């Protein structure tokens, strides 16, 4: 017992720290691998619980989105043309009134 203490005392602090760090690295790698496996298993489990949209419903929803996008684009274009015409009319009127 006394010899073990003497050997332990002889072992440098740096050497003890390195041994501790190596042990922690091994433990960390094992936990990391276990965590990754657990994550993948949980991911598969959760994806199995998802209620996926039916193909026809997805197609119909896509048509609605594309159609709405075109309607809004046409609406914005019409408003832009009207505003542009109003601004041009004000500009022409200002030239006539002020002779610019």
Short mmCIF file of the C-alpha atoms (twelve columns), coordinates in Angstrom:
data_MODEL
# 
_entry.id   MODEL 
# 
loop_
_atom_site.group_PDB 
_atom_site.id 
_atom_site.type_symbol 
_atom_site.label_atom_id 
_atom_site.label_alt_id 
_atom_site.label_comp_id 
_atom_site.label_asym_id 
_atom_site.label_seq_id 
_atom_site.Cartn_x 
_atom_site.Cartn_y 
_atom_site.Cartn_z 
_atom_site.pdbx_PDB_model_num 
ATOM 1   C CA . UNK A 1   0.000   0.000  0.000   1 
ATOM 2   C CA . UNK A 2   2.798   2.349  0.879   1 
ATOM 3   C CA . UNK A 3   4.551   1.531  -2.416  1 
ATOM 4   C CA . UNK A 4   1.395   2.355  -4.386  1 
ATOM 5   C CA . UNK A 5   1.179   5.761  -2.728  1 
ATOM 6   C CA . UNK A 6   4.813   6.428  -3.431  1 
ATOM 7   C CA . UNK A 7   4.357   5.459  -7.094  1 
ATOM 8   C CA . UNK A 8   1.216   7.559  -7.296  1 
ATOM 9   C CA . UNK A 9   3.060   10.507 -5.787  1 
ATOM 10  C CA . UNK A 10  5.939   9.988  -8.223  1 
ATOM 11  C CA . UNK A 11  3.559   10.131 -11.178 1 
ATOM 12  C CA . UNK A 12  3.587   13.696 -12.443 1 
ATOM 13  C CA . UNK A 13  0.474   15.796 -12.420 1 
ATOM 14  C CA . UNK A 14  0.748   16.231 -16.180 1 
ATOM 15  C CA . UNK A 15  0.803   12.469 -16.665 1 
ATOM 16  C CA . UNK A 16  -2.258  12.079 -14.427 1 
ATOM 17  C CA . UNK A 17  -4.049  14.822 -16.340 1 
ATOM 18  C CA . UNK A 18  -3.232  13.179 -19.667 1 
ATOM 19  C CA . UNK A 19  -4.556  9.834  -18.449 1 
ATOM 20  C CA . UNK A 20  -7.731  11.508 -17.239 1 
ATOM 21  C CA . UNK A 21  -8.150  13.366 -20.547 1 
ATOM 22  C CA . UNK A 22  -7.676  10.166 -22.570 1 
ATOM 23  C CA . UNK A 23  -10.297 8.394  -20.448 1 
ATOM 24  C CA . UNK A 24  -12.694 11.313 -20.925 1 
ATOM 25  C CA . UNK A 25  -12.083 11.310 -24.700 1 
ATOM 26  C CA . UNK A 26  -12.937 7.618  -24.902 1 
ATOM 27  C CA . UNK A 27  -16.052 8.118  -22.776 1 
ATOM 28  C CA . UNK A 28  -17.048 11.171 -24.834 1 
ATOM 29  C CA . UNK A 29  -16.686 9.245  -28.107 1 
ATOM 30  C CA . UNK A 30  -18.795 6.367  -26.742 1 
ATOM 31  C CA . UNK A 31  -21.503 8.773  -25.572 1 
ATOM 32  C CA . UNK A 32  -21.377 10.654 -28.876 1 
ATOM 33  C CA . UNK A 33  -21.840 7.446  -30.884 1 
ATOM 34  C CA . UNK A 34  -24.627 6.311  -28.560 1 
ATOM 35  C CA . UNK A 35  -26.256 9.742  -28.838 1 
ATOM 36  C CA . UNK A 36  -26.114 9.658  -32.637 1 
ATOM 37  C CA . UNK A 37  -27.664 6.203  -32.770 1 
ATOM 38  C CA . UNK A 38  -30.357 7.310  -30.336 1 
ATOM 39  C CA . UNK A 39  -31.008 10.442 -32.409 1 
ATOM 40  C CA . UNK A 40  -31.420 8.426  -35.605 1 
ATOM 41  C CA . UNK A 41  -33.754 5.963  -33.906 1 
ATOM 42  C CA . UNK A 42  -35.837 8.827  -32.488 1 
ATOM 43  C CA . UNK A 43  -35.877 10.522 -35.890 1 
ATOM 44  C CA . UNK A 44  -37.165 7.369  -37.612 1 
ATOM 45  C CA . UNK A 45  -39.789 6.961  -34.910 1 
ATOM 46  C CA . UNK A 46  -41.003 10.564 -35.259 1 
ATOM 47  C CA . UNK A 47  -41.083 10.407 -39.065 1 
ATOM 48  C CA . UNK A 48  -43.250 7.308  -38.775 1 
ATOM 49  C CA . UNK A 49  -45.786 9.336  -36.759 1 
ATOM 50  C CA . UNK A 50  -46.105 12.082 -39.393 1 
ATOM 51  C CA . UNK A 51  -49.330 12.111 -41.368 1 
ATOM 52  C CA . UNK A 52  -48.127 12.788 -44.893 1 
ATOM 53  C CA . UNK A 53  -50.343 14.603 -47.365 1 
ATOM 54  C CA . UNK A 54  -51.983 12.451 -50.021 1 
ATOM 55  C CA . UNK A 55  -50.683 12.911 -53.558 1 
ATOM 56  C CA . UNK A 56  -53.932 14.303 -54.968 1 
ATOM 57  C CA . UNK A 57  -54.310 16.735 -52.069 1 
ATOM 58  C CA . UNK A 58  -50.750 17.944 -52.627 1 
ATOM 59  C CA . UNK A 59  -51.419 18.461 -56.349 1 
ATOM 60  C CA . UNK A 60  -54.621 20.402 -55.629 1 
ATOM 61  C CA . UNK A 61  -52.888 22.573 -53.020 1 
ATOM 62  C CA . UNK A 62  -50.073 23.318 -55.459 1 
ATOM 63  C CA . UNK A 63  -52.587 24.382 -58.108 1 
ATOM 64  C CA . UNK A 64  -54.263 26.725 -55.617 1 
ATOM 65  C CA . UNK A 65  -50.925 28.292 -54.647 1 
ATOM 66  C CA . UNK A 66  -49.787 28.781 -58.260 1 
ATOM 67  C CA . UNK A 67  -53.183 30.175 -59.285 1 
ATOM 68  C CA . UNK A 68  -53.261 32.578 -56.345 1 
ATOM 69  C CA . UNK A 69  -49.757 33.756 -57.172 1 
ATOM 70  C CA . UNK A 70  -50.769 34.584 -60.761 1 
ATOM 71  C CA . UNK A 71  -53.950 36.371 -59.614 1 
ATOM 72  C CA . UNK A 72  -52.020 38.502 -57.137 1 
ATOM 73  C CA . UNK A 73  -49.391 39.266 -59.778 1 
ATOM 74  C CA . UNK A 74  -52.067 40.408 -62.246 1 
ATOM 75  C CA . UNK A 75  -53.717 42.501 -59.505 1 
ATOM 76  C CA . UNK A 76  -50.441 44.187 -58.608 1 
ATOM 77  C CA . UNK A 77  -49.751 44.865 -62.308 1 
ATOM 78  C CA . UNK A 78  -53.183 46.494 -62.779 1 
ATOM 79  C CA . UNK A 79  -52.725 48.699 -59.700 1 
ATOM 80  C CA . UNK A 80  -49.224 49.641 -60.935 1 
ATOM 81  C CA . UNK A 81  -50.578 50.664 -64.352 1 
ATOM 82  C CA . UNK A 82  -53.364 52.731 -62.751 1 
ATOM 83  C CA . UNK A 83  -50.978 54.505 -60.378 1 
ATOM 84  C CA . UNK A 84  -48.539 55.167 -63.231 1 
ATOM 85  C CA . UNK A 85  -51.359 56.670 -65.352 1 
ATOM 86  C CA . UNK A 86  -52.460 58.881 -62.456 1 
ATOM 87  C CA . UNK A 87  -48.910 60.139 -61.895 1 
ATOM 88  C CA . UNK A 88  -48.456 60.831 -65.617 1 
ATOM 89  C CA . UNK A 89  -51.788 62.687 -65.703 1 
ATOM 90  C CA . UNK A 90  -50.737 64.862 -62.761 1 
ATOM 91  C CA . UNK A 91  -47.398 65.513 -64.480 1 
ATOM 92  C CA . UNK A 92  -49.100 66.555 -67.762 1 
ATOM 93  C CA . UNK A 93  -51.597 68.710 -65.870 1 
ATOM 94  C CA . UNK A 94  -48.768 70.399 -63.968 1 
ATOM 95  C CA . UNK A 95  -46.985 71.169 -67.290 1 
ATOM 96  C CA . UNK A 96  -50.146 72.677 -68.742 1 
ATOM 97  C CA . UNK A 97  -50.924 74.751 -65.650 1 
ATOM 98  C CA . UNK A 98  -47.402 75.908 -64.857 1 
ATOM 99  C CA . UNK A 99  -45.980 75.865 -68.382 1 
ATOM 100 C CA . UNK A 100 -42.940 73.836 -67.463 1 
# 
